[in-house]
Amino acid sequence: MDTVSYNTMLKSYLRAGKVDEASQLVQEMTDRGLPANAITYNELLNAKVLSKDRQGMWKLIEQMQAAGVTPNSVTCSILLKSLTRNSHSVDVTRTMDLIDNMRETMDEVLFSSVIEACIRIGQLDLLSAKLRKFAGQGGLLALTAPTYGSMIKAYGQARDVERIWELWIEMRGREVKPTAITLGCMVDALVMNNCVEDAWDLVHKVYKDESQRLSVNTVIYSTILKGFAMSKQPEKLMQVYGEMKDREIACNTITYNTLLDACAKCGSMDRVPQLLEDMKAARPHVEPDIITYSTIVKGYCMSGDVDKAFEVLEEMKRDGKQAPDEILYNSLLDGCAKQHRLDDALRLLDDMQDLGVVPSNFTLSIMVKLLGRSRRLNQAFTMVETICKENGFRPNIFVYTCLMQACLQNRQLGRAITLHDQILNEGGCYPDQKTYTVLARGCVHSGAMEKAAEVIRCAFHLPGHSMVQTTGKPCGVETRILEEVVMKLNAGSRGEVEVGRELLADLKKYQNISVQDNVYSQVVRQAADNGYQGSRGKGGGKGSPSRGNWRA
């Protein structure tokens, strides 16, 4: 038995998940006077990394160094795999220090691992430092197109357009021939940084080079299409599509889905029938998938043609190749909600459940809004309770907020406040800023200004309210509704003026929140108009708010 034999057994144990047995082998090696080498430690280290044993990982590195075995490029590559955006800064520093202190020169494989790790942890300053060191060792001379692609991808994510162009020019200057993947990284980096025109120009230049023409493929063009779709340039989008057809570059399902999505977002649904015909006529034939149907349905709903969206659903059912999913049904339900088509929405919900498509909290939020506007508040509560119970999930805060808004639309402020307290008493779901803004605005519309102040107190964790209060950091309310409540309180009765004054004082005292100067000036002017002048006004009576009080 020699070291190689033990390493072979060690690897077998680790592949079988028998880490303890593997560790015993290392001890047996030591007892027999066979020193563990870098391969031994690297195999164990890889097992520690895979099991996310951070302490065991660094303890093994210390044992390795104590035994006189220097970490090599494989060791560093294994450690780099363990780094994520959530990694401790100490782990990042120790790993990079090991790379700097290696006896061997960093090769391109290790440098590629450094690039990928720096992308994951979001620290391109470390990549720049390692790039300088690699260049100092003459490593850049041997860089291949995939490595350049990885660096371009990294700096693209960092929004450094200047640097990605430098890398591209440097790569071409070194006569490194870009692969389709490298070109794809470059085009994607430009599109990601809103430089889709530059990306298209680059594709044209590459295509003119006959030796590079084959690298311009469907994926590259789909990325260009995505860029023009994001910038809402439907004419450019169709130009790119026409160019693909002229150059006989195959369009796949992703290509057509990108085109259809752009038509939906830009309100160009008149182009959809022709695109569907092109899909059918394509060779090889391009089959629409669930995303295709969902995109078309959403587009018709956005353009207000809900009937056409229903036709697409029926055609999809007849075809039988794709089953409608929750996203498609939610798009249709949202379209019905915008046109107040309650009966159609209820039938659609039944159809959805008959087909075994489970409604989600998003589905419920759409239905609750529609039922609330249709003055069917009890039905909204019953629907939430029934669907959640039947499908084994709890309403989230968005559904509860919609229910509160429905209560307010139906002039049941007390029920909305009761629901707020109920969800906090039950636990597991907590109101957010949107919830409290909806409640406060509902109080204003109901004319219950003192209750609006109480909701704001609860939202900011101020004393002086009777509502159940959240724990942790207060959510508050939107600035606009806070200012509106203050203004309306000040324009009200003497009692409401006092409530507003105390609210402002407590906001300043407990949360260090001040209303804006323009709000303050309006407050003072309204106070004067109502006869509640401050100390500088005429006839300031008992309890009149002074400038100093309102300045809170």
N, C-alpha and C positions, 0 to 999 in steps of 0.2 A: 504494500500500500504506500503510495506517495501522495504528494499534495494534489496532483491532478486527479487521482482517484477520489480523494476526499471532496474535491470541488465538484466532481460529477455527482457524487451521492448527495452533496449539499443542495445542488440545483434540483435534484429529483425530489428531495424532501420539501423544498420551498414550493415547487410546482404543485405538490399535493397539499399544500397549506399546513405542513407540519413544521412550524417555525421553531418550536421547542426542541424537536429532534435535531434540526439543523444546527441550533446553537450548541447542543451537546456534542455534535461532530467537531465543531471548532475547538471546544475544550479538549476533546480526545486527541485532536491534531497536536495541540500544545503539549499535552502530556507525553506524546510519543516523540516530541522534539521535531515535529514537522511545522515550520512556520506558515501561518496563514498569509497568503499574498493578496494583491489588489483584487484579483478575481473573486477570492473568497469574500472579502469585505463588500465588494460591489454587489454580489448576489444577495447578501444579507441586507445591505442598504436598500436595494430595490424593494425587498419585501417590506421593510419598515415604511418606505414611502407609500407603497400601495395600501398598507393598512393605516396610513395617516398617523403613524406613531411618531410625533414630532420629537419627544424627549428621547425615545429609543434611537431615532435617526442620528441625533447629534452626539449621543453617548457612544454610538458605534464609530463615528468619525474620530472622537477622542481616543477610543481604544485603538483604532487604526493608526493614528499618529503616534501613540505611545509605543506601539509595536515596531515603529520605524518604517511603516508602509506609507508612502506619500500618496495622497489623493491624486488621481489622474483625470484625464478628460472624460472618461466614462463615469467616474465618481461625480464630477461636476455636472454632467448631463443628467444623471439621476436626480441630483439635488434640484436642478433647474425645473425638472418635471413637477416637483412638489410645490413650487411657488405659484400662488394665485393672488388675486386682488385683496384677499382677506389674510394673506400671510403676514406674520409679525415682521416688523422692519428689521429686527435682529437677524432673522432667518435670511432675509435678502442680503444684508450686509455680509454675513458670514459666508454665504454662497459665493458672492462676488469676490470676496477676499481670497477664497480658495482658488478661484480661477486665476487671479492675479499672481498667486504664489506657486502655481504649477511649475514643475521643472520643464515639462514639455511645452512646445509652442502650441498655441490655440489653433486648431484646424478649422476648416469651413463647417464641418459637422457640428462642432461645439459652438461655433459662432452662430449658426442657424438656431441652435437651442437657446442661446442667449437672446436672440431676436424674438423668438416666440415667447420666452418668459417675460421679457420687458413689455411686450404687447399685453400679456395677461395681467401683469401687475400695474400697468399704466405708468411706467417710469422710463420714458424715452431718454431722460438725461443719462441714465445708466447705459443705455444703448449707445449714445453718442460717445461716452467715455470708452466703452469697449471697442467701438468702431475706430477711434483714434489709435488705440493700442494695437488693434489688428492691422491697421494700415502701417503703423510704425514697424511691424514685423514683416512687412511686405505681403501680407495676406490678401490685400485687395486685388493683387495681380491674378490671384487664382480664384476669385469669386465667380460663381456660376449664375446663370439666369434665375434659377429658383431662389437663390439667396437674395439677389437684387429684388425679386418680387416680394419676398418677405419684408425687406426693409421698406420698400415703397408702401406696402400695406400698413406697416407700423406708423410711418410718418403721415400717411393719409388719415388714419384714425386720430392722429394728434393735430389734424388740421394745418399741417405745415406743407402748403402747396409748393412753396419755393424749394424746400428740401426734396420733395419727390421728383421735381423736374431736374434738380441737380443730379440725383441718383440715376435717372433715366439717361441724361446726357453723358454722365460718366460711364455708364454701362455701354452705350453705343460707341463712346470714344475708345473704350478698351476692346472694341470689336466683339463684345459678347452678344451673341445672337439671342434675342428674346424669344421665349417660348409662348405658346398661346396662353399659358397660365400667367407668365410675367406680364404680358400685354393686358390680360384680364385684371391683374392687380392694379396696373397703372390706370386703366380706364375706370375701374371701380373707385379708386382713390380720387380721381378728378371729379367724377359724378357725385361722390359723397361730399365734396367740397364746393358744390354748385358751379363746377366748371365743365358742364356737359358739352358746350360748344367746342372747347379745347379738346375734349375727349374725342369728339366726332372728327375734328380736324386730324388728330393723331391717327385715328383709324384709317382715314383716307390716305395719309402718307405711308402708313405701313402697307396698305393694300396695293399701292403703286409699285412697291418693291416685290417683284415676282417671287423672289426667294423667301419672302415673309408672308405672302398672300394667304397661305393656308392657315396661319395663326389667327386670321380674322374669321371668327366662327359665329355660330348662333348665340353662344353665351355672351360674347363681346357685344353683339348688336342688341341683345336683350337688355344689357346694362345701359346702353345708350338710350334705348326706349324708356327704361325706367327713369332716367335722368330728365328727359323731356316730359314724361308724365308727371313727375314731381314738380316741375316748374310750370306745369299747365300750359304747354305749348302744343296743342293738338295738330297744328299744321306741320310743325317740324317732325312730330311723331309719325305722321303719315308719309312724310318724305323719307324718313329712315326705313319705314316699312316697304315703301316702293323700291328703295335702293336694295333692300334684301332680296326682293323678288327679282329685280333686274340682274343681280349677281348670283342668283340661284342659291342663296344661303337659306337653308331649311329653317322654317319657322316651327317651333314646337309649342306645346300647350302653354308653357310659361310665357312665350312670346305673345301669343294671342291673349292670354289673361292680362298681360301688361297693357296691351292695346285697349282691351275692353274696359279695364279699370280706368284708364285715362279718359276714354269716352264718357264713362259714368261721372267722373269728377269734373269734367269740362262741359257737361251738358250736351254732348254730341251723340246722343243715343240713336240718331238717324243713321249712323255709320255701322251700327251693330249687325243688322241683317247681312250686309255684304261681308263683314268679317267672319260671320258664321258660315256663309257660303264658301269663303276661302278656306276655312278649316276643313270643310267636307271635301273640297276639290284638291286639297294638298296631297302630294305623293311623297312619302307614305301618308296615309290618312291620319289627321290629327283629331283625336277624340276629346270632346269637352269633358272636363272633370267637375267635381263639386264646386271648386273655386270659380270655374267659368260660369256656372249657373248662378251661384251666389252673387257674383259681381254684376251680372246682367240684371238680376232681380233688384239688387240694391240701386243700380243705375236708374232703372225705371221708376222705382219708388222716390228717389231723389228728384227726378224730373217731374214728379206728380202723376205719372201714368201707372197707377196701382193696378188697373185692370190688365195692362200688358204684362205686369209682373206676375199676376195670377195665371195668365196664359203660359208663361215660361214654366211655372211650377207644374201645371197640368201636362205640358209637353214632356217635362222631365219624368213625371210619373209614367206616362205612356211608353217612353223609351225604355225605362226600366234598368238602364245601365248604371245610373247614379241615384242614390237615395238622398232626398233632401235632409239637411242637418239643421241643428239649432240656429246656426248663424243665418242661414237662408230664411228660416221661419221668422227669426227676430227682425230681419230686414223688412219682410212683408208686414209683420205686426206694426213696426214703426211707421211704415207707409200708411197703414190703416189709421193709426193714431193721429197722424198729421192731418188726415182728412176726416177725422171724427167718425170713422166707419166702424162703430162698435159691434154691430151684428156680424160683419165680415171677420172682425178680429176674434170674436168668440168662436165662430165656426172654425177659423184657422187654428186656434188653440186646441180645439177638440181634435182636429185632423192631425195636428202635431203629436198629440198624446196617443192617438189611435195607431200611429205608425211607430210608436215606441221611442220617439224623440223626447228626451227629458227636458222640460223647461228649466231655465236657470234663473238666478236672481235678476239678470238683465231682462229676461222675458217678463218676469213679475213686475219690474219697475215700469216697463212699457204699458202693461195692462192696468196697473194701478193708476197711472197718469190718465189713461183713457177713461177708466171707470169713474175716477174723481171728477173729471170734466163733464161726464155724463150724468152726474148726480146719483151715482150708485155706490155710495160709500160703504154700506154694509156688505155689498157684494165684493168689493175690493178686499176688505178684511177677511171675508170668508175664503176668497180665492187664495190669498197668501197662506192662510192657515192650512187649507186642504192640500194645495200643491206641495208645500214644504213637508207636510206629514207623509204624503204618499210617496215622495221621492227621497226622503231621508236627508234633507238639508235645512239649514236655518236661514231666515232672511238676513241679508246684510244691511249695513247702515243706509245704502242707497235706496233699498226697498222701503225701509222704515221712514226715511226722509220723504219719499214719494207719498207714503200713507199719511204722514203729518200734513203734507201740502194738500192732499185730497181732503183731509178734515177741515183745513182752513178754507178751501174753496167752497166747502159745504157749510160754512159758518158754524163749525163745531170746534172752536178754539180750545175748550176744556178737554175735549177728547184727544186733541193733538198733544197737549201738555201731559195728559195722563199716559199716553203712549210713550212719550219721552221718559217719564219716570219708570214705566214698566220695563223698558228694555235695559235700563241701568240696574234695576233691582234683579232682573233675571241674569245679567252678566253675559259676557262673551261677545258683546257688540256695543260699540261706543259711539255716541254722536260726534260729528266733526264740525268744522266751521260752517260748512254748507247747511247742516242741520239747524244750527242756531240762527243762521242768517234767515232761513226759511221761516222759522218760528217767529223771529223778531219782526220780519216783514209782514207776516200774517197778523200779528198783533196790531201793527200800524194800520193795516187795511181794515181791521175790525174796529178801530178807534180805541183799542185798549192800550193806551200809551203807558200807563203805569205797569201793566203786565209786560210790555215790551222792554221796559227798563229792568224788570225782574229777570227776563230771559237773558239779557245782556250781562247782568250780574252773575247769573249761573255760568254763562259761557266763559267769563273772565275769572271765575272763582272769587268773586267779591262777596262780602257779607250782605245780609239784608234780603234774602230770597227764600222761598219755601220749596224750591224744586230739588230733586235728587241731583247731586253734583258728581261729575266725573272725577277720577283720580289722575294724578300725574300733571303734566303741563296743560294749562287751559288752552282751548281751541280759539276762543274769541269769536268775533263776527267780522264780516267784511266792513271795511272802513266806511263805505257809502251808507250802509244801513245804520251804522253807529251815528254818523253825522245827521242822518235824517231823523232818527229818534230824538237826539238832543235838540234839534231845531223845533220839532213838533211839540216836545215837552215844554220848551220855553215859550211857545206861542199859545200854550193852553192856560188852564186855570192857575191860581196861586199855588194850589197843591201840586200840580204837575211841574210848575217852575221849580219848586223846592225839590221834587224827585230828581229832576234833571241836574240841579246844582249838586246834590249829594252824589249822584252817579258820576259826574265829572270829577268831583273831589276824590272819590274812592278809586277811580281809574288811575288818577295820578298817584295816589298814595300807595296802592297795592301793586299796580302793574306798570307804573311810570308811563302812562299813555296820556298824551295831550291832544286835544282837537286842534285842527289847523287854524291859523290866524284868520282866514277868511270866514270860517265857521264862527269863530269867536266874535268877529265884528258883526255878523248877522244876528248872533244871539243878543248882543248888546242893543242893536238897533230894534229888534223885535221886543225886547224887554222894555225899551223906552216907549215904543208904540203902545204897549199894553198897560203902561202906567207903572211898571215895576222898575223905575230907574235905579241905577246904582248910586254910590255915594257921590259921584260927580254930577248926576242928573238932578233935575228939579223935582222936589217933592218926594224924594226917596223915602218910602215909608218903612215900617217895621218889617224885617225879613227880606228887604230888597237885596237882590244879588249885586255885589260890587264887582268892579272890573277884576279885582284880585281873586274873588271867588270863581268867576267864570273862567279865569285864566288857567284853572286846573286842566 
